Amino acid sequence: MSLTLTTPHTLTPVPTATATLAPREQEALRHIAAGRTYLQTARTMGLSKHTVDAYLRRIRAKLGINTTAEMTRLAVSLGL
């Protein structure tokens, strides 16, 4: 029986992630990572909750992230 080691799934490298995200996407990510709801984030940013949802969907698509926990982890690693 042979064992094969694989590397665990890792997040996108930090420099690439910051270069990929627009400033408003980074701001929305910062609010969500701080534990705010979509509505609280929208009010703070002066947007509708649908726009915040669109920003976060774009972040997920750009970086291959599926969950809010992964987004929060990314925000922490980016220093947001």
All heavy atoms as a GROMACS GRO file, in nm:
protein
  608
    1MET      N    1   0.085  -0.117   0.000
    1MET     CA    2   0.000   0.000   0.000
    1MET      C    3   0.089   0.123   0.000
    1MET      O    4   0.179   0.136   0.082
    1MET     CB    5  -0.090  -0.003   0.122
    1MET     CG    6  -0.174   0.119   0.139
    1MET     SD    7  -0.271   0.100   0.289
    1MET     CE    8  -0.403   0.205   0.251
    2SER      N    9   0.065   0.215  -0.090
    2SER     CA   10   0.145   0.337  -0.093
    2SER      C   11   0.058   0.457  -0.058
    2SER      O   12  -0.062   0.459  -0.086
    2SER     CB   13   0.207   0.357  -0.231
    2SER     OG   14   0.106   0.381  -0.326
    3LEU      N   15   0.120   0.552   0.005
    3LEU     CA   16   0.050   0.674   0.044
    3LEU      C   17   0.095   0.788  -0.045
    3LEU      O   18   0.212   0.801  -0.076
    3LEU     CB   19   0.079   0.709   0.189
    3LEU     CG   20   0.032   0.609   0.294
    3LEU    CD1   21   0.076   0.652   0.432
    3LEU    CD2   22  -0.119   0.597   0.290
    4THR      N   23   0.002   0.870  -0.084
    4THR     CA   24   0.034   0.987  -0.164
    4THR      C   25  -0.005   1.110  -0.084
    4THR      O   26  -0.119   1.122  -0.039
    4THR     CB   27  -0.044   0.986  -0.297
    4THR    OG1   28  -0.016   0.863  -0.364
    4THR    CG2   29  -0.006   1.103  -0.382
    5LEU      N   30   0.089   1.198  -0.066
    5LEU     CA   31   0.062   1.322   0.006
    5LEU      C   32   0.021   1.430  -0.092
    5LEU      O   33   0.081   1.445  -0.198
    5LEU     CB   34   0.186   1.367   0.084
    5LEU     CG   35   0.234   1.273   0.192
    5LEU    CD1   36   0.362   1.327   0.254
    5LEU    CD2   37   0.128   1.259   0.299
    6THR      N   38  -0.081   1.502  -0.056
    6THR     CA   39  -0.124   1.615  -0.138
    6THR      C   40  -0.123   1.739  -0.053
    6THR      O   41  -0.139   1.733   0.070
    6THR     CB   42  -0.266   1.593  -0.194
    6THR    OG1   43  -0.357   1.576  -0.085
    6THR    CG2   44  -0.271   1.471  -0.285
    7THR      N   45  -0.107   1.851  -0.116
    7THR     CA   46  -0.110   1.976  -0.040
    7THR      C   47  -0.254   2.019  -0.020
    7THR      O   48  -0.337   2.002  -0.110
    7THR     CB   49  -0.033   2.087  -0.114
    7THR    OG1   50  -0.089   2.102  -0.244
    7THR    CG2   51   0.115   2.054  -0.126
    8PRO      N   52  -0.286   2.074   0.095
    8PRO     CA   53  -0.422   2.120   0.119
    8PRO      C   54  -0.455   2.240   0.031
    8PRO      O   55  -0.367   2.310  -0.015
    8PRO     CB   56  -0.422   2.158   0.267
    8PRO     CG   57  -0.280   2.184   0.299
    8PRO     CD   58  -0.199   2.098   0.208
    9HIS      N   59  -0.584   2.258   0.008
    9HIS     CA   60  -0.630   2.373  -0.069
    9HIS      C   61  -0.587   2.501   0.002
    9HIS      O   62  -0.610   2.518   0.121
    9HIS     CB   63  -0.783   2.370  -0.082
    9HIS     CG   64  -0.838   2.491  -0.151
    9HIS    ND1   65  -0.817   2.515  -0.284
    9HIS    CD2   66  -0.911   2.593  -0.103
    9HIS    CE1   67  -0.877   2.629  -0.315
    9HIS    NE2   68  -0.934   2.677  -0.208
   10THR      N   69  -0.524   2.590  -0.070
   10THR     CA   70  -0.480   2.716  -0.010
   10THR      C   71  -0.549   2.832  -0.078
   10THR      O   72  -0.594   2.822  -0.193
   10THR     CB   73  -0.327   2.734  -0.023
   10THR    OG1   74  -0.294   2.727  -0.162
   10THR    CG2   75  -0.252   2.626   0.053
   11LEU      N   76  -0.554   2.944  -0.010
   11LEU     CA   77  -0.613   3.064  -0.065
   11LEU      C   78  -0.519   3.126  -0.167
   11LEU      O   79  -0.399   3.100  -0.169
   11LEU     CB   80  -0.641   3.166   0.047
   11LEU     CG   81  -0.746   3.125   0.148
   11LEU    CD1   82  -0.755   3.229   0.259
   11LEU    CD2   83  -0.881   3.110   0.082
   12THR      N   84  -0.574   3.214  -0.248
   12THR     CA   85  -0.494   3.288  -0.344
   12THR      C   86  -0.387   3.367  -0.270
   12THR      O   87  -0.413   3.423  -0.165
   12THR     CB   88  -0.586   3.385  -0.422
   12THR    OG1   89  -0.692   3.310  -0.478
   12THR    CG2   90  -0.510   3.456  -0.531
   13PRO      N   91  -0.265   3.375  -0.323
   13PRO     CA   92  -0.161   3.453  -0.256
   13PRO      C   93  -0.205   3.597  -0.232
   13PRO      O   94  -0.277   3.655  -0.314
   13PRO     CB   95  -0.044   3.448  -0.355
   13PRO     CG   96  -0.070   3.329  -0.439
   13PRO     CD   97  -0.218   3.312  -0.445
   14VAL      N   98  -0.162   3.653  -0.122
   14VAL     CA   99  -0.206   3.785  -0.080
   14VAL      C  100  -0.182   3.894  -0.184
   14VAL      O  101  -0.274   3.968  -0.216
   14VAL     CB  102  -0.142   3.821   0.056
   14VAL    CG1  103  -0.171   3.965   0.094
   14VAL    CG2  104  -0.192   3.726   0.163
   15PRO      N  105  -0.063   3.910  -0.245
   15PRO     CA  106  -0.045   4.017  -0.342
   15PRO      C  107  -0.140   4.006  -0.460
   15PRO      O  108  -0.191   4.105  -0.508
   15PRO     CB  109   0.100   4.002  -0.386
   15PRO     CG  110   0.166   3.926  -0.278
   15PRO     CD  111   0.060   3.837  -0.221
   16THR      N  112  -0.166   3.885  -0.508
   16THR     CA  113  -0.257   3.865  -0.620
   16THR      C  114  -0.399   3.904  -0.582
   16THR      O  115  -0.470   3.966  -0.659
   16THR     CB  116  -0.254   3.718  -0.666
   16THR    OG1  117  -0.120   3.684  -0.695
   16THR    CG2  118  -0.340   3.695  -0.786
   17ALA      N  119  -0.440   3.870  -0.461
   17ALA     CA  120  -0.577   3.899  -0.418
   17ALA      C  121  -0.602   4.048  -0.410
   17ALA      O  122  -0.705   4.097  -0.456
   17ALA     CB  123  -0.603   3.834  -0.282
   18THR      N  124  -0.508   4.125  -0.355
   18THR     CA  125  -0.530   4.269  -0.343
   18THR      C  126  -0.528   4.335  -0.479
   18THR      O  127  -0.599   4.431  -0.503
   18THR     CB  128  -0.427   4.334  -0.250
   18THR    OG1  129  -0.296   4.302  -0.296
   18THR    CG2  130  -0.446   4.294  -0.108
   19ALA      N  131  -0.446   4.286  -0.570
   19ALA     CA  132  -0.440   4.344  -0.704
   19ALA      C  133  -0.566   4.313  -0.783
   19ALA      O  134  -0.605   4.390  -0.870
   19ALA     CB  135  -0.318   4.290  -0.778
   20THR      N  136  -0.633   4.203  -0.751
   20THR     CA  137  -0.752   4.160  -0.824
   20THR      C  138  -0.878   4.233  -0.779
   20THR      O  139  -0.966   4.258  -0.859
   20THR     CB  140  -0.772   4.009  -0.804
   20THR    OG1  141  -0.653   3.942  -0.842
   20THR    CG2  142  -0.885   3.956  -0.888
   21LEU      N  143  -0.886   4.267  -0.652
   21LEU     CA  144  -1.009   4.327  -0.598
   21LEU      C  145  -1.012   4.478  -0.616
   21LEU      O  146  -0.914   4.547  -0.590
   21LEU     CB  147  -1.021   4.295  -0.449
   21LEU     CG  148  -1.033   4.147  -0.412
   21LEU    CD1  149  -1.042   4.133  -0.260
   21LEU    CD2  150  -1.152   4.084  -0.479
   22ALA      N  151  -1.129   4.526  -0.658
   22ALA     CA  152  -1.150   4.670  -0.669
   22ALA      C  153  -1.158   4.730  -0.528
   22ALA      O  154  -1.190   4.659  -0.432
   22ALA     CB  155  -1.280   4.697  -0.745
   23PRO      N  156  -1.131   4.860  -0.515
   23PRO     CA  157  -1.136   4.922  -0.382
   23PRO      C  158  -1.270   4.903  -0.309
   23PRO      O  159  -1.271   4.878  -0.189
   23PRO     CB  160  -1.110   5.070  -0.411
   23PRO     CG  161  -1.030   5.069  -0.538
   23PRO     CD  162  -1.082   4.952  -0.617
   24ARG      N  163  -1.381   4.914  -0.381
   24ARG     CA  164  -1.512   4.897  -0.316
   24ARG      C  165  -1.534   4.751  -0.275
   24ARG      O  166  -1.599   4.723  -0.175
   24ARG     CB  167  -1.625   4.945  -0.407
   24ARG     CG  168  -1.625   5.095  -0.430
   24ARG     CD  169  -1.656   5.173  -0.305
   24ARG     NE  170  -1.798   5.196  -0.296
   24ARG     CZ  171  -1.857   5.267  -0.201
   24ARG    NH1  172  -1.786   5.325  -0.108
   24ARG    NH2  173  -1.986   5.280  -0.197
   25GLU      N  174  -1.481   4.658  -0.353
   25GLU     CA  175  -1.490   4.517  -0.316
   25GLU      C  176  -1.409   4.493  -0.189
   25GLU      O  177  -1.454   4.422  -0.099
   25GLU     CB  178  -1.439   4.428  -0.429
   25GLU     CG  179  -1.529   4.428  -0.551
   25GLU     CD  180  -1.469   4.359  -0.671
   25GLU    OE1  181  -1.345   4.341  -0.676
   25GLU    OE2  182  -1.546   4.325  -0.763
   26GLN      N  183  -1.291   4.553  -0.180
   26GLN     CA  184  -1.210   4.540  -0.059
   26GLN      C  185  -1.282   4.598   0.061
   26GLN      O  186  -1.280   4.541   0.170
   26GLN     CB  187  -1.074   4.610  -0.077
   26GLN     CG  188  -0.982   4.540  -0.172
   26GLN     CD  189  -0.849   4.610  -0.186
   26GLN    OE1  190  -0.805   4.681  -0.096
   26GLN    NE2  191  -0.783   4.590  -0.299
   27GLU      N  192  -1.348   4.713   0.042
   27GLU     CA  193  -1.422   4.775   0.152
   27GLU      C  194  -1.538   4.687   0.198
   27GLU      O  195  -1.558   4.667   0.318
   27GLU     CB  196  -1.475   4.912   0.108
   27GLU     CG  197  -1.543   4.989   0.218
   27GLU     CD  198  -1.593   5.126   0.173
   27GLU    OE1  199  -1.566   5.167   0.058
   27GLU    OE2  200  -1.661   5.192   0.254
   28ALA      N  201  -1.612   4.631   0.103
   28ALA     CA  202  -1.723   4.541   0.138
   28ALA      C  203  -1.670   4.419   0.211
   28ALA      O  204  -1.728   4.375   0.312
   28ALA     CB  205  -1.800   4.499   0.012
   29LEU      N  206  -1.560   4.364   0.164
   29LEU     CA  207  -1.498   4.248   0.228
   29LEU      C  208  -1.457   4.281   0.372
   29LEU      O  209  -1.478   4.202   0.463
   29LEU     CB  210  -1.377   4.203   0.147
   29LEU     CG  211  -1.297   4.085   0.202
   29LEU    CD1  212  -1.386   3.962   0.217
   29LEU    CD2  213  -1.179   4.056   0.112
   30ARG      N  214  -1.402   4.398   0.392
   30ARG     CA  215  -1.360   4.441   0.526
   30ARG      C  216  -1.480   4.445   0.622
   30ARG      O  217  -1.472   4.398   0.734
   30ARG     CB  218  -1.292   4.578   0.518
   30ARG     CG  219  -1.242   4.630   0.650
   30ARG     CD  220  -1.160   4.759   0.641
   30ARG     NE  221  -1.210   4.858   0.547
   30ARG     CZ  222  -1.151   4.889   0.431
   30ARG    NH1  223  -1.042   4.826   0.392
   30ARG    NH2  224  -1.203   4.981   0.352
   31HIS      N  225  -1.592   4.499   0.576
   31HIS     CA  226  -1.712   4.508   0.660
   31HIS      C  227  -1.768   4.370   0.694
   31HIS      O  228  -1.803   4.343   0.809
   31HIS     CB  229  -1.820   4.592   0.592
   31HIS     CG  230  -1.789   4.738   0.588
   31HIS    ND1  231  -1.780   4.817   0.699
   31HIS    CD2  232  -1.761   4.820   0.483
   31HIS    CE1  233  -1.751   4.941   0.664
   31HIS    NE2  234  -1.738   4.945   0.533
   32ILE      N  235  -1.776   4.283   0.594
   32ILE     CA  236  -1.829   4.149   0.617
   32ILE      C  237  -1.738   4.071   0.711
   32ILE      O  238  -1.784   4.002   0.802
   32ILE     CB  239  -1.848   4.074   0.483
   32ILE    CG1  240  -1.955   4.143   0.397
   32ILE    CG2  241  -1.884   3.927   0.507
   32ILE    CD1  242  -2.094   4.154   0.461
   33ALA      N  243  -1.607   4.085   0.692
   33ALA     CA  244  -1.511   4.016   0.779
   33ALA      C  245  -1.519   4.067   0.923
   33ALA      O  246  -1.488   3.994   1.017
   33ALA     CB  247  -1.370   4.033   0.726
   34ALA      N  248  -1.562   4.192   0.940
   34ALA     CA  249  -1.577   4.249   1.074
   34ALA      C  250  -1.706   4.202   1.141
   34ALA      O  251  -1.734   4.238   1.255
   34ALA     CB  252  -1.575   4.402   1.067
   35GLY      N  253  -1.785   4.121   1.070
   35GLY     CA  254  -1.906   4.065   1.129
   35GLY      C  255  -2.033   4.141   1.099
   35GLY      O  256  -2.138   4.112   1.156
   36ARG      N  257  -2.025   4.239   1.011
   36ARG     CA  258  -2.144   4.316   0.977
   36ARG      C  259  -2.230   4.239   0.878
   36ARG      O  260  -2.180   4.160   0.798
   36ARG     CB  261  -2.104   4.451   0.917
   36ARG     CG  262  -2.036   4.541   1.018
   36ARG     CD  263  -2.011   4.679   0.961
   36ARG     NE  264  -1.945   4.763   1.060
   36ARG     CZ  265  -1.813   4.773   1.071
   36ARG    NH1  266  -1.734   4.706   0.990
   36ARG    NH2  267  -1.760   4.850   1.164
   37THR      N  268  -2.360   4.266   0.880
   37THR     CA  269  -2.452   4.203   0.785
   37THR      C  270  -2.445   4.277   0.652
   37THR      O  271  -2.386   4.384   0.642
   37THR     CB  272  -2.597   4.210   0.836
   37THR    OG1  273  -2.638   4.347   0.841
   37THR    CG2  274  -2.611   4.144   0.973
   38TYR      N  275  -2.508   4.219   0.550
   38TYR     CA  276  -2.512   4.285   0.420
   38TYR      C  277  -2.581   4.421   0.433
   38TYR      O  278  -2.536   4.520   0.374
   38TYR     CB  279  -2.588   4.200   0.318
   38TYR     CG  280  -2.513   4.083   0.261
   38TYR    CD1  281  -2.412   4.019   0.331
   38TYR    CD2  282  -2.544   4.034   0.136
   38TYR    CE1  283  -2.343   3.910   0.278
   38TYR    CE2  284  -2.477   3.926   0.082
   38TYR     CZ  285  -2.377   3.865   0.154
   38TYR     OH  286  -2.310   3.758   0.101
   39LEU      N  287  -2.689   4.426   0.509
   39LEU     CA  288  -2.764   4.551   0.526
   39LEU      C  289  -2.680   4.656   0.600
   39LEU      O  290  -2.676   4.772   0.560
   39LEU     CB  291  -2.895   4.526   0.600
   39LEU     CG  292  -2.989   4.645   0.613
   39LEU    CD1  293  -3.023   4.702   0.476
   39LEU    CD2  294  -3.116   4.605   0.687
   40GLN      N  295  -2.612   4.617   0.706
   40GLN     CA  296  -2.525   4.711   0.779
   40GLN      C  297  -2.413   4.761   0.688
   40GLN      O  298  -2.380   4.880   0.689
   40GLN     CB  299  -2.465   4.644   0.903
   40GLN     CG  300  -2.566   4.616   1.012
   40GLN     CD  301  -2.508   4.526   1.121
   40GLN    OE1  302  -2.421   4.443   1.096
   40GLN    NE2  303  -2.559   4.542   1.243
   41THR      N  304  -2.355   4.671   0.611
   41THR     CA  305  -2.248   4.708   0.518
   41THR      C  306  -2.302   4.806   0.414
   41THR      O  307  -2.238   4.907   0.384
   41THR     CB  308  -2.191   4.582   0.448
   41THR    OG1  309  -2.137   4.496   0.549
   41THR    CG2  310  -2.084   4.618   0.348
   42ALA      N  311  -2.419   4.777   0.361
   42ALA     CA  312  -2.480   4.863   0.260
   42ALA      C  313  -2.505   5.003   0.315
   42ALA      O  314  -2.474   5.103   0.250
   42ALA     CB  315  -2.611   4.802   0.211
   43ARG      N  316  -2.558   5.012   0.434
   43ARG     CA  317  -2.585   5.143   0.494
   43ARG      C  318  -2.458   5.221   0.517
   43ARG      O  319  -2.452   5.341   0.492
   43ARG     CB  320  -2.661   5.126   0.626
   43ARG     CG  321  -2.805   5.086   0.604
   43ARG     CD  322  -2.878   5.073   0.734
   43ARG     NE  323  -3.018   5.038   0.710
   43ARG     CZ  324  -3.095   4.982   0.800
   43ARG    NH1  325  -3.049   4.952   0.920
   43ARG    NH2  326  -3.220   4.952   0.771
   44THR      N  327  -2.353   5.153   0.564
   44THR     CA  328  -2.225   5.219   0.590
   44THR      C  329  -2.162   5.270   0.460
   44THR      O  330  -2.106   5.380   0.456
   44THR     CB  331  -2.126   5.122   0.659
   44THR    OG1  332  -2.186   5.077   0.780
   44THR    CG2  333  -1.995   5.190   0.689
   45MET      N  334  -2.175   5.190   0.354
   45MET     CA  335  -2.113   5.226   0.226
   45MET      C  336  -2.204   5.313   0.139
   45MET      O  337  -2.161   5.360   0.033
   45MET     CB  338  -2.077   5.098   0.149
   45MET     CG  339  -1.968   5.016   0.215
   45MET     SD  340  -1.930   4.861   0.126
   45MET     CE  341  -1.856   4.926  -0.025
   46GLY      N  342  -2.328   5.333   0.181
   46GLY     CA  343  -2.422   5.414   0.103
   46GLY      C  344  -2.471   5.343  -0.021
   46GLY      O  345  -2.491   5.405  -0.126
   47LEU      N  346  -2.491   5.211  -0.010
   47LEU     CA  347  -2.533   5.128  -0.122
   47LEU      C  348  -2.657   5.049  -0.085
   47LEU      O  349  -2.698   5.047   0.031
   47LEU     CB  350  -2.422   5.028  -0.157
   47LEU     CG  351  -2.285   5.084  -0.190
   47LEU    CD1  352  -2.182   4.972  -0.196
   47LEU    CD2  353  -2.288   5.161  -0.320
   48SER      N  354  -2.714   4.979  -0.183
   48SER     CA  355  -2.822   4.886  -0.152
   48SER      C  356  -2.760   4.752  -0.112
   48SER      O  357  -2.646   4.723  -0.148
   48SER     CB  358  -2.914   4.866  -0.273
   48SER     OG  359  -2.853   4.782  -0.368
   49LYS      N  360  -2.838   4.671  -0.039
   49LYS     CA  361  -2.785   4.541   0.001
   49LYS      C  362  -2.762   4.452  -0.121
   49LYS      O  363  -2.677   4.364  -0.119
   49LYS     CB  364  -2.875   4.473   0.104
   49LYS     CG  365  -3.011   4.433   0.055
   49LYS     CD  366  -3.092   4.368   0.164
   49LYS     CE  367  -3.230   4.331   0.112
   49LYS     NZ  368  -3.308   4.264   0.213
   50HIS      N  369  -2.833   4.477  -0.230
   50HIS     CA  370  -2.815   4.400  -0.353
   50HIS      C  371  -2.679   4.430  -0.416
   50HIS      O  372  -2.615   4.342  -0.472
   50HIS     CB  373  -2.928   4.428  -0.451
   50HIS     CG  374  -3.062   4.392  -0.395
   50HIS    ND1  375  -3.105   4.262  -0.376
   50HIS    CD2  376  -3.163   4.471  -0.350
   50HIS    CE1  377  -3.225   4.262  -0.322
   50HIS    NE2  378  -3.263   4.387  -0.306
   51THR      N  379  -2.635   4.556  -0.406
   51THR     CA  380  -2.504   4.593  -0.459
   51THR      C  381  -2.394   4.528  -0.377
   51THR      O  382  -2.296   4.478  -0.432
   51THR     CB  383  -2.488   4.746  -0.461
   51THR    OG1  384  -2.594   4.802  -0.538
   51THR    CG2  385  -2.355   4.787  -0.522
   52VAL      N  386  -2.410   4.526  -0.246
   52VAL     CA  387  -2.313   4.460  -0.158
   52VAL      C  388  -2.308   4.312  -0.193
   52VAL      O  389  -2.199   4.253  -0.205
   52VAL     CB  390  -2.347   4.481  -0.009
   52VAL    CG1  391  -2.260   4.394   0.080
   52VAL    CG2  392  -2.332   4.628   0.028
   53ASP      N  393  -2.423   4.251  -0.213
   53ASP     CA  394  -2.427   4.110  -0.251
   53ASP      C  395  -2.354   4.088  -0.384
   53ASP      O  396  -2.279   3.992  -0.399
   53ASP     CB  397  -2.573   4.063  -0.263
   53ASP     CG  398  -2.583   3.917  -0.301
   53ASP    OD1  399  -2.523   3.832  -0.231
   53ASP    OD2  400  -2.652   3.887  -0.401
   54ALA      N  401  -2.371   4.179  -0.479
   54ALA     CA  402  -2.302   4.168  -0.608
   54ALA      C  403  -2.152   4.178  -0.590
   54ALA      O  404  -2.076   4.102  -0.652
   54ALA     CB  405  -2.351   4.276  -0.704
   55TYR      N  406  -2.105   4.271  -0.506
   55TYR     CA  407  -1.962   4.284  -0.478
   55TYR      C  408  -1.907   4.153  -0.422
   55TYR      O  409  -1.802   4.105  -0.463
   55TYR     CB  410  -1.933   4.395  -0.378
   55TYR     CG  411  -1.941   4.536  -0.431
   55TYR    CD1  412  -1.966   4.641  -0.346
   55TYR    CD2  413  -1.921   4.566  -0.566
   55TYR    CE1  414  -1.971   4.772  -0.392
   55TYR    CE2  415  -1.927   4.695  -0.613
   55TYR     CZ  416  -1.952   4.798  -0.526
   55TYR     OH  417  -1.957   4.927  -0.572
   56LEU      N  418  -1.977   4.096  -0.326
   56LEU     CA  419  -1.929   3.974  -0.261
   56LEU      C  420  -1.935   3.854  -0.355
   56LEU      O  421  -1.848   3.767  -0.349
   56LEU     CB  422  -2.007   3.950  -0.132
   56LEU     CG  423  -1.989   4.062  -0.027
   56LEU    CD1  424  -2.078   4.038   0.093
   56LEU    CD2  425  -1.845   4.076   0.015
   57ARG      N  426  -2.033   3.849  -0.444
   57ARG     CA  427  -2.037   3.743  -0.544
   57ARG      C  428  -1.918   3.754  -0.638
   57ARG      O  429  -1.857   3.654  -0.676
   57ARG     CB  430  -2.167   3.746  -0.624
   57ARG     CG  431  -2.280   3.673  -0.553
   57ARG     CD  432  -2.406   3.661  -0.638
   57ARG     NE  433  -2.479   3.788  -0.627
   57ARG     CZ  434  -2.512   3.866  -0.728
   57ARG    NH1  435  -2.482   3.833  -0.852
   57ARG    NH2  436  -2.578   3.978  -0.709
   58ARG      N  437  -1.883   3.878  -0.676
   58ARG     CA  438  -1.767   3.899  -0.763
   58ARG      C  439  -1.638   3.858  -0.693
   58ARG      O  440  -1.548   3.800  -0.756
   58ARG     CB  441  -1.757   4.045  -0.806
   58ARG     CG  442  -1.838   4.072  -0.932
   58ARG     CD  443  -1.809   4.208  -0.984
   58ARG     NE  444  -1.910   4.295  -0.925
   58ARG     CZ  445  -1.906   4.426  -0.923
   58ARG    NH1  446  -1.804   4.490  -0.974
   58ARG    NH2  447  -2.002   4.496  -0.869
   59ILE      N  448  -1.626   3.889  -0.563
   59ILE     CA  449  -1.508   3.848  -0.487
   59ILE      C  450  -1.496   3.696  -0.488
   59ILE      O  451  -1.388   3.641  -0.513
   59ILE     CB  452  -1.515   3.901  -0.341
   59ILE    CG1  453  -1.501   4.052  -0.340
   59ILE    CG2  454  -1.408   3.835  -0.254
   59ILE    CD1  455  -1.535   4.116  -0.205
   60ARG      N  456  -1.606   3.629  -0.461
   60ARG     CA  457  -1.606   3.482  -0.460
   60ARG      C  458  -1.564   3.427  -0.596
   60ARG      O  459  -1.484   3.333  -0.604
   60ARG     CB  460  -1.743   3.429  -0.422
   60ARG     CG  461  -1.776   3.446  -0.276
   60ARG     CD  462  -1.910   3.378  -0.243
   60ARG     NE  463  -1.947   3.404  -0.107
   60ARG     CZ  464  -2.043   3.488  -0.070
   60ARG    NH1  465  -2.112   3.554  -0.161
   60ARG    NH2  466  -2.070   3.506   0.057
   61ALA      N  467  -1.618   3.484  -0.702
   61ALA     CA  468  -1.586   3.436  -0.837
   61ALA      C  469  -1.440   3.462  -0.873
   61ALA      O  470  -1.372   3.375  -0.928
   61ALA     CB  471  -1.678   3.502  -0.939
   62LYS      N  472  -1.391   3.581  -0.843
   62LYS     CA  473  -1.253   3.617  -0.876
   62LYS      C  474  -1.151   3.530  -0.804
   62LYS      O  475  -1.048   3.494  -0.860
   62LYS     CB  476  -1.224   3.764  -0.840
   62LYS     CG  477  -1.285   3.865  -0.933
   62LYS     CD  478  -1.248   4.005  -0.886
   62LYS     CE  479  -1.306   4.112  -0.976
   62LYS     NZ  480  -1.270   4.248  -0.929
   63LEU      N  481  -1.179   3.499  -0.678
   63LEU     CA  482  -1.080   3.431  -0.595
   63LEU      C  483  -1.112   3.284  -0.571
   63LEU      O  484  -1.038   3.216  -0.499
   63LEU     CB  485  -1.066   3.505  -0.462
   63LEU     CG  486  -1.027   3.652  -0.474
   63LEU    CD1  487  -1.020   3.716  -0.336
   63LEU    CD2  488  -0.896   3.668  -0.547
   64GLY      N  489  -1.222   3.235  -0.626
   64GLY     CA  490  -1.256   3.094  -0.608
   64GLY      C  491  -1.292   3.060  -0.465
   64GLY      O  492  -1.262   2.952  -0.417
   65ILE      N  493  -1.359   3.152  -0.400
   65ILE     CA  494  -1.399   3.134  -0.260
   65ILE      C  495  -1.547   3.099  -0.257
   65ILE      O  496  -1.626   3.154  -0.333
   65ILE     CB  497  -1.374   3.264  -0.180
   65ILE    CG1  498  -1.224   3.287  -0.169
   65ILE    CG2  499  -1.439   3.259  -0.044
   65ILE    CD1  500  -1.188   3.419  -0.105
   66ASN      N  501  -1.586   3.008  -0.166
   66ASN     CA  502  -1.725   2.964  -0.161
   66ASN      C  503  -1.801   3.008  -0.037
   66ASN      O  504  -1.923   3.013  -0.039
   66ASN     CB  505  -1.732   2.812  -0.172
   66ASN     CG  506  -1.680   2.764  -0.306
   66ASN    OD1  507  -1.712   2.822  -0.409
   66ASN    ND2  508  -1.599   2.660  -0.305
   67THR      N  509  -1.731   3.036   0.072
   67THR     CA  510  -1.801   3.064   0.197
   67THR      C  511  -1.759   3.197   0.258
   67THR      O  512  -1.652   3.250   0.226
   67THR     CB  513  -1.774   2.954   0.302
   67THR    OG1  514  -1.635   2.958   0.337
   67THR    CG2  515  -1.809   2.816   0.249
   68THR      N  516  -1.842   3.247   0.348
   68THR     CA  517  -1.810   3.368   0.420
   68THR      C  518  -1.689   3.346   0.510
   68THR      O  519  -1.607   3.437   0.527
   68THR     CB  520  -1.932   3.414   0.504
   68THR    OG1  521  -2.043   3.433   0.415
   68THR    CG2  522  -1.904   3.545   0.576
   69ALA      N  523  -1.674   3.226   0.563
   69ALA     CA  524  -1.558   3.196   0.648
   69ALA      C  525  -1.429   3.210   0.568
   69ALA      O  526  -1.331   3.266   0.616
   69ALA     CB  527  -1.570   3.055   0.706
   70GLU      N  528  -1.429   3.162   0.444
   70GLU     CA  529  -1.311   3.176   0.359
   70GLU      C  530  -1.284   3.323   0.327
   70GLU      O  531  -1.169   3.367   0.323
   70GLU     CB  532  -1.328   3.098   0.229
   70GLU     CG  533  -1.321   2.948   0.246
   70GLU     CD  534  -1.349   2.874   0.117
   70GLU    OE1  535  -1.450   2.904   0.052
   70GLU    OE2  536  -1.268   2.787   0.083
   71MET      N  537  -1.391   3.400   0.304
   71MET     CA  538  -1.373   3.543   0.279
   71MET      C  539  -1.314   3.612   0.400
   71MET      O  540  -1.227   3.698   0.388
   71MET     CB  541  -1.507   3.609   0.241
   71MET     CG  542  -1.546   3.586   0.100
   71MET     SD  543  -1.673   3.700   0.038
   71MET     CE  544  -1.800   3.686   0.158
   72THR      N  545  -1.361   3.576   0.518
   72THR     CA  546  -1.310   3.634   0.642
   72THR      C  547  -1.163   3.599   0.660
   72THR      O  548  -1.081   3.686   0.693
   72THR     CB  549  -1.392   3.586   0.763
   72THR    OG1  550  -1.529   3.623   0.741
   72THR    CG2  551  -1.342   3.647   0.891
   73ARG      N  552  -1.127   3.475   0.634
   73ARG     CA  553  -0.988   3.432   0.642
   73ARG      C  554  -0.901   3.513   0.547
   73ARG      O  555  -0.790   3.556   0.580
   73ARG     CB  556  -0.979   3.283   0.612
   73ARG     CG  557  -0.873   3.211   0.688
   73ARG     CD  558  -0.883   3.062   0.671
   73ARG     NE  559  -1.024   3.021   0.664
   73ARG     CZ  560  -1.070   2.914   0.605
   73ARG    NH1  561  -0.988   2.831   0.548
   73ARG    NH2  562  -1.197   2.884   0.603
   74LEU      N  563  -0.950   3.535   0.425
   74LEU     CA  564  -0.877   3.613   0.327
   74LEU      C  565  -0.859   3.756   0.376
   74LEU      O  566  -0.750   3.813   0.366
   74LEU     CB  567  -0.950   3.612   0.193
   74LEU     CG  568  -0.892   3.703   0.085
   74LEU    CD1  569  -0.755   3.651   0.042
   74LEU    CD2  570  -0.986   3.715  -0.031
   75ALA      N  571  -0.966   3.815   0.427
   75ALA     CA  572  -0.959   3.953   0.476
   75ALA      C  573  -0.855   3.967   0.587
   75ALA      O  574  -0.778   4.063   0.591
   75ALA     CB  575  -1.096   4.000   0.526
   76VAL      N  576  -0.850   3.870   0.676
   76VAL     CA  577  -0.752   3.872   0.786
   76VAL      C  578  -0.611   3.862   0.728
   76VAL      O  579  -0.522   3.937   0.767
   76VAL     CB  580  -0.780   3.759   0.886
   76VAL    CG1  581  -0.666   3.744   0.984
   76VAL    CG2  582  -0.912   3.787   0.961
   77SER      N  583  -0.592   3.773   0.632
   77SER     CA  584  -0.458   3.756   0.574
   77SER      C  585  -0.416   3.879   0.494
   77SER      O  586  -0.298   3.907   0.481
   77SER     CB  587  -0.451   3.630   0.487
   77SER     OG  588  -0.526   3.648   0.369
   78LEU      N  589  -0.513   3.955   0.441
   78LEU     CA  590  -0.483   4.078   0.368
   78LEU      C  591  -0.463   4.197   0.461
   78LEU      O  592  -0.424   4.303   0.417
   78LEU     CB  593  -0.598   4.111   0.270
   78LEU     CG  594  -0.617   4.017   0.154
   78LEU    CD1  595  -0.743   4.054   0.076
   78LEU    CD2  596  -0.496   4.018   0.063
   79GLY      N  597  -0.495   4.178   0.587
   79GLY     CA  598  -0.482   4.287   0.682
   79GLY      C  599  -0.596   4.387   0.675
   79GLY      O  600  -0.584   4.501   0.714
   80LEU      N  601  -0.710   4.343   0.622
   80LEU     CA  602  -0.826   4.431   0.614
   80LEU      C  603  -0.896   4.426   0.745
   80LEU      O  604  -0.965   4.494   0.794
   80LEU     CB  605  -0.920   4.386   0.501
   80LEU     CG  606  -0.861   4.385   0.361
   80LEU    CD1  607  -0.961   4.330   0.261
   80LEU    CD2  608  -0.820   4.526   0.319
   0.00000   0.00000   0.00000
